[in-house]
Amino acid sequence: MNLSIFFEPLNEDIFALLDKPRTLGAYIGRFTGKFPDWRSADIALIGINETRGQGEETVAEMIPARAVRKKLYSMHKGAGRCNIVDLGNLRPGITLDDTYLRLKEIVEVLISHNTIPIIIGGTHDLEYGQYMGYEYLERAVNMVTVDSSVDMSEDNDVPANKKQLRQILMHEPNYLFSLGQIGYQSYLVDPEVMATFEKLHFEAYRVGEVHRSVQEMEPVVRLADLLTFDISAIRHQDAPGYTPANPFGLTGEEACQLCWYAGLSDQMTSLGIYEYDPAQDSQELTAMTIATMIWYFIEGFYHRKNETEFSSSKFTKYAVAFSDNPERMTFYKSKASEKWWMEVEPLSDEKSPRIVPCSYEDYLQAIKGEVPNRWILTQARIG
């Protein structure tokens, strides 16, 4: 497929001074004249300035990915290999729905060739197009979104970037197995929306829970096929490039930690970072934060350990006995990374058990005779 028809090439003059030895700029093949070979790449960067999801009639002129690229290209490459391409900036469709479909097609093509797309810029409703790119897999998909609010409004008058999760839930065919929400702030979320989350057995974590233990978010991220990040989830001091300003939220370090977890995950196949407004970022602090998040995702990717064969000698198996239902819980611990997984038995005999990521805390809870909440939610989703 000729993906180049969907993209505008980059202005080479912007990056001419960034190709210093041992920086990422010297290793990333970018679309300036010739379209890069994305089929052999591990990761593909995609810029997009689609802003009609905010309720505007036209697309904004400023391209969010431009400032991010300048910061990212100037960062030093890690110690491992680096096979990354920059496809340029996606041409928005005639309508917002057309842009969703373009993004869907691009994500589908890239992940089908084992190339991870990293989408930079645009409004958060674009995660709908990112999500639709998984439809061709014809299997259950896990998604995690990092956001200070929960974009699930039922009000038809609100902008598209306030209700895209509802679009995802109502999308047919329905292939969403789990949805995790990280970093929400209770005073920004309608209690009825959280009641819906609970009814659907989805996981949701307040920003205070992330502050308390960002490590407990690792299994949530590790479960996901795709991660989307609304930049407004980060406190304004660390990322001022969004409106309205919010003094509370994740720190820049926590945002980078979540992206590191995402990069490490063998299951993660796309990342979208949305809602960055360069007009609000005069000193390009937000661009630096986003570039660092992407750097950590890339580093995490090149430290993956391919931990998927739980019957192999790479794992230690633990069985915890219970006096009631379940009669037993099985845990797996990787000898290489020391990460944990647990096996969840379905309610129906017709369905197979599912092995899902968990934390050491879940294991400790089980040996105390308590069933971890993550196990209960997973069993309810399996049915």
C-alpha positions in Angstrom: 0.0 0.0 0.0 1.3 3.5 -0.9 1.0 5.3 2.5 2.7 8.4 1.1 -0.5 9.7 -0.4 -1.8 10.4 3.1 1.1 12.4 4.3 2.7 15.8 3.8 6.5 15.8 3.7 8.6 17.5 6.4 10.5 20.7 5.8 14.1 19.6 5.8 15.4 23.0 6.8 13.8 22.6 10.2 15.9 19.5 11.0 19.1 20.3 9.1 21.0 21.2 12.3 19.7 18.3 14.4 21.5 15.5 12.6 24.4 15.5 15.1 26.2 12.2 15.7 24.6 9.9 18.2 21.4 11.9 18.4 18.0 10.4 17.3 17.9 12.9 14.5 20.9 11.1 12.8 19.1 7.7 13.0 15.4 8.5 12.1 14.6 8.2 8.4 12.1 10.9 7.6 9.8 11.9 4.8 11.4 14.9 3.1 11.9 13.8 -0.5 11.6 10.1 -0.6 9.0 8.3 1.6 10.9 6.2 4.2 10.7 2.4 4.2 8.1 1.9 7.0 7.8 -1.8 6.4 11.2 -2.6 7.9 10.9 0.0 10.7 10.2 -0.8 14.3 8.4 2.5 15.0 6.8 5.1 12.8 6.2 8.7 14.0 3.1 10.5 12.7 2.2 14.1 13.1 -1.3 15.4 12.9 -2.9 18.8 13.4 -6.6 17.8 13.2 -8.4 20.0 15.7 -12.0 19.9 14.6 -12.7 17.6 17.5 -12.7 20.8 19.7 -15.8 22.0 17.8 -13.9 24.2 15.4 -15.0 24.3 11.7 -11.5 24.3 10.3 -8.1 22.6 11.0 -5.6 24.6 13.0 -2.6 25.9 11.1 0.1 25.1 13.8 1.3 21.5 13.6 1.9 20.2 17.2 4.4 17.6 16.1 6.8 20.2 14.7 8.1 21.5 18.1 8.1 17.9 19.5 10.2 16.7 16.6 12.8 19.4 17.2 13.2 18.3 20.8 13.1 14.6 20.1 15.6 14.7 17.2 18.1 16.5 19.4 18.0 13.9 22.2 20.8 11.3 22.4 20.0 7.8 21.2 20.1 5.0 23.7 22.6 2.2 23.8 20.6 -0.2 21.7 19.7 -0.3 18.0 17.3 2.3 16.5 15.1 1.6 13.5 12.6 4.5 13.4 11.0 6.4 10.6 9.1 9.7 10.5 6.2 9.5 8.0 5.5 13.3 8.1 2.2 14.9 8.8 -1.1 13.2 8.1 -3.3 15.1 5.7 -6.6 15.7 7.5 -9.7 14.5 5.7 -12.5 16.7 4.2 -14.5 15.9 7.3 -13.5 14.9 10.8 -14.9 11.4 10.2 -12.7 11.2 7.1 -9.7 11.9 9.3 -10.8 9.0 11.6 -11.0 6.7 8.7 -7.6 7.7 7.4 -6.0 7.2 10.8 -7.8 3.8 11.0 -6.3 2.7 7.7 -2.8 3.8 8.6 -2.8 2.3 12.0 -4.1 -1.0 10.6 -1.5 -1.2 7.9 1.4 -0.3 10.2 0.5 -2.7 13.0 -0.2 -5.5 10.5 3.5 -5.1 9.5 4.7 -5.0 13.1 5.5 -1.3 12.9 4.4 0.7 16.0 2.8 4.0 15.2 3.3 6.9 17.5 0.7 9.6 16.8 1.6 13.2 17.9 -0.9 16.0 18.1 -4.5 16.6 17.3 -7.5 16.3 19.7 -8.2 13.3 21.9 -11.1 12.1 19.8 -8.5 10.9 17.3 -8.1 7.9 19.6 -11.3 6.6 18.0 -9.5 6.3 14.6 -6.5 4.8 16.4 -8.8 2.2 18.0 -10.6 1.4 14.8 -7.2 0.4 13.3 -7.5 -2.8 15.4 -10.8 -4.0 13.9 -9.1 -6.2 11.3 -7.5 -8.3 14.0 -11.0 -9.8 14.8 -10.1 -10.4 18.4 -10.7 -8.7 21.7 -8.6 -5.6 22.2 -7.4 -3.9 25.4 -7.1 -0.1 25.6 -5.7 2.3 28.2 -6.3 6.1 28.2 -4.5 8.6 30.4 -6.7 11.6 31.0 -7.7 14.0 33.7 -11.4 13.5 32.7 -13.3 10.6 31.2 -14.5 11.5 27.7 -17.8 9.7 27.7 -20.4 12.4 27.5 -23.8 11.5 26.2 -24.6 15.2 25.4 -24.7 15.5 21.6 -23.9 19.2 21.9 -20.4 18.8 23.4 -17.3 18.6 21.1 -16.1 15.3 19.7 -13.1 15.2 22.0 -15.5 14.9 25.1 -17.4 11.8 23.9 -15.0 9.6 21.9 -15.0 6.8 24.5 -18.8 6.6 24.1 -18.2 6.2 20.3 -15.7 3.4 21.0 -18.1 1.6 23.3 -20.9 1.9 20.8 -18.7 0.9 17.8 -19.9 -2.1 15.8 -18.4 -4.7 15.8 -17.6 -4.4 19.5 -14.1 -5.9 20.0 -13.1 -3.9 23.2 -12.4 -6.3 26.0 -11.0 -3.9 28.6 -10.6 -0.2 29.1 -8.3 1.3 31.7 -8.5 5.0 32.7 -5.4 6.4 34.5 -5.1 9.8 36.2 -8.6 11.0 36.2 -9.6 13.8 38.7 -12.9 13.1 40.5 -14.1 16.8 40.4 -13.8 16.7 36.6 -15.9 13.6 36.1 -19.6 13.0 36.2 -20.3 10.3 38.9 -22.7 8.6 36.5 -19.8 8.1 34.1 -17.8 6.4 36.8 -20.9 4.3 37.6 -20.9 3.2 33.9 -17.2 2.3 34.2 -18.0 0.2 37.2 -20.9 -1.5 35.5 -18.7 -2.5 32.6 -16.0 -3.8 34.9 -13.4 -1.4 33.6 -10.4 -0.2 35.7 -10.1 3.5 36.7 -7.4 5.1 38.8 -7.5 8.6 40.2 -4.5 10.8 39.9 -3.8 10.4 43.7 -3.5 6.7 43.2 -0.9 7.2 40.6 1.0 9.6 42.9 0.9 7.0 45.7 2.3 4.2 43.5 2.9 4.7 39.8 4.4 1.1 39.8 0.8 -0.2 40.4 -0.1 1.3 37.0 2.4 -1.0 35.2 0.1 -4.1 35.0 -2.7 -1.8 33.7 -0.5 -0.5 30.9 1.0 -3.9 30.2 -2.4 -5.4 29.5 -3.1 -2.8 26.7 -2.8 -3.1 22.9 -3.0 0.7 22.6 -2.3 3.6 24.8 -3.7 7.1 24.4 -2.5 10.1 26.4 -4.3 13.4 26.8 -1.6 15.9 27.6 -4.0 17.7 30.0 -3.5 14.7 32.4 -0.1 16.3 33.2 -0.1 19.2 35.6 0.3 22.6 34.0 3.7 23.3 35.6 5.2 20.4 33.6 3.1 20.8 30.4 1.5 24.2 29.9 0.5 23.5 26.3 -3.2 22.9 26.7 -6.3 24.8 27.8 -7.9 25.2 30.3 -4.9 25.3 32.6 -4.9 22.8 35.4 -2.4 23.0 38.3 -3.1 19.4 39.3 -2.3 16.2 37.5 0.5 13.8 36.8 4.1 15.0 37.0 6.3 14.9 33.9 8.3 12.1 35.5 5.1 10.0 36.0 4.1 10.5 32.4 7.5 9.3 31.3 7.2 6.3 33.6 3.9 5.3 32.0 5.4 5.6 28.6 8.4 3.5 29.6 5.9 0.8 30.8 4.1 1.0 27.5 7.3 0.6 25.5 8.4 -2.4 27.6 5.1 -4.2 27.0 5.2 -7.0 24.4 1.5 -6.4 23.7 1.6 -2.6 23.1 1.4 -1.8 19.4 0.4 1.9 19.2 0.7 5.1 21.2 -1.2 8.3 20.7 -0.4 11.6 22.4 -3.1 14.2 22.0 -4.4 17.7 22.9 -1.1 19.5 22.7 -1.6 23.1 21.6 1.7 24.7 20.6 0.1 28.2 20.8 0.0 27.8 24.6 3.6 26.6 24.8 5.8 29.6 24.1 8.9 28.2 25.8 8.2 24.7 24.3 8.2 23.1 27.7 5.3 20.8 26.7 7.1 19.8 23.5 10.1 18.8 25.7 7.9 16.8 28.0 6.2 15.0 25.1 9.5 14.3 23.4 10.9 12.8 26.6 7.8 10.6 26.9 8.4 9.3 23.4 12.1 8.8 24.2 11.2 6.6 27.1 8.7 4.7 25.0 11.4 4.0 22.4 13.9 3.0 25.0 11.3 0.7 26.6 10.6 -0.9 23.2 14.2 -1.8 22.7 14.3 -3.4 26.2 11.4 -5.8 25.5 12.0 -9.4 26.7 9.3 -11.3 24.7 7.7 -12.7 27.9 4.7 -14.6 26.4 5.4 -18.3 26.9 4.2 -19.0 30.4 4.9 -22.7 30.2 8.6 -22.1 29.6 11.4 -22.2 32.1 11.6 -18.4 31.9 8.7 -18.3 34.5 8.2 -19.5 38.1 4.7 -20.7 38.7 2.9 -20.1 42.1 -0.3 -21.8 43.1 -2.4 -20.2 46.0 -5.1 -22.3 47.6 -8.5 -20.9 48.6 -11.2 -22.4 50.8 -14.0 -21.0 48.6 -14.4 -19.8 45.0 -11.9 -19.8 43.4 -10.4 -23.0 44.8 -7.0 -22.0 43.6 -5.3 -19.0 41.9 -2.2 -19.4 39.7 0.5 -16.8 39.4 3.5 -16.5 37.1 6.7 -14.6 37.7 9.2 -13.8 35.1 12.7 -14.8 36.1 14.2 -12.1 33.8 12.0 -9.0 34.6 10.4 -10.1 37.9 7.0 -9.1 36.5 3.8 -11.0 37.5 0.8 -12.4 35.7 -2.2 -14.3 37.1 -4.5 -16.9 35.5 -8.2 -16.1 35.7 -10.8 -18.8 35.5 -14.0 -17.9 33.6 -17.4 -18.3 35.1 -18.5 -20.4 32.1 -17.0 -23.9 31.5 -17.2 -23.2 27.8 -14.5 -20.4 27.9 -10.8 -20.8 28.4 -8.8 -19.2 31.3 -7.0 -16.0 30.6 -3.6 -15.0 31.8 -3.4 -11.2 32.5 -0.7 -8.9 34.0 -0.8 -8.3 37.7 1.4 -6.9 40.4 3.3 -8.4 43.3 0.7 -6.7 45.5 -2.0 -8.9 43.9 0.0 -12.0 44.8 0.5 -10.8 48.4 -3.2 -10.1 48.6 -4.0 -13.7 47.4 -1.7 -15.4 49.9 -3.6 -13.5 52.6 -6.8 -15.2 51.4 -8.2 -12.2 49.6 -9.2 -12.3 45.9 -7.5 -9.3 44.1 -9.9 -6.8 42.5 -8.1 -7.1 39.2 -8.9 -10.9 39.2 -12.6 -10.1 39.9 -12.9 -7.5 37.2 -11.2 -9.8 34.6 -13.4 -12.7 35.5 -16.5 -10.5 35.1 -15.4 -9.4 31.7 -14.6 -12.9 30.5 -18.1 -14.1 31.6 
